[in-house]
């Protein structure tokens, strides 16, 4: 079986978030927003991982919906970090584009699963 793209992308994203938080805490002395984005940014992949062994279709959709909510929260923290000048334009654009890509993937997967179940 091949690699699951959304699982791999979410792990890569979580690692980027961890590295960004290390930088923010060590170099910028930013602790509050760093802790928030560390939690939400790594939770995306954790919920995607949990969905892989969902007990039902409803559980699968629920786990991915939680991952999407965490991605939305992560996007919020990224915007605050950028607007408060904790991260520069280039860093924001790069990591935010990864976050948007994950959001789009999650929306597509959730929609496809709901369609296959006749829910939409």
Residue pairs with C-beta under 8 A, 6 or more apart in sequence:
4 52
5 105
6 48
6 102
6 105
6 106
6 109
7 45
7 48
7 49
7 52
9 98
9 101
9 102
9 105
10 44
10 45
10 48
10 49
10 67
10 102
11 45
12 98
13 41
13 44
13 45
13 95
13 98
13 99
13 102
14 41
14 42
14 44
14 45
16 95
16 98
17 37
17 38
17 41
17 42
17 74
17 95
18 38
18 42
20 37
20 87
20 91
20 95
21 34
21 35
21 37
21 38
24 30
24 33
24 34
24 81
24 86
24 87
25 31
25 34
28 86
30 81
30 86
33 77
33 80
33 81
33 84
33 86
36 73
36 77
37 74
37 77
37 78
37 81
40 70
40 71
40 73
40 74
40 77
41 70
41 74
41 77
41 99
43 66
43 67
43 70
44 67
44 70
44 71
44 74
44 102
45 67
47 63
47 64
47 66
47 67
47 70
48 63
48 64
48 67
48 106
50 63
51 59
51 60
51 63
51 64
51 67
54 60
54 62
54 63
57 113
57 117
60 113
61 110
61 113
61 114
64 106
64 109
64 110
64 113
65 110
67 106
68 103
68 106
68 107
68 110
71 99
71 102
71 103
71 106
72 103
74 99
75 96
75 99
75 100
75 103
78 87
78 92
78 95
78 96
78 99
79 92
79 96
81 87
81 92
82 88
82 89
82 91
82 92
82 96
87 95
111 120
114 120
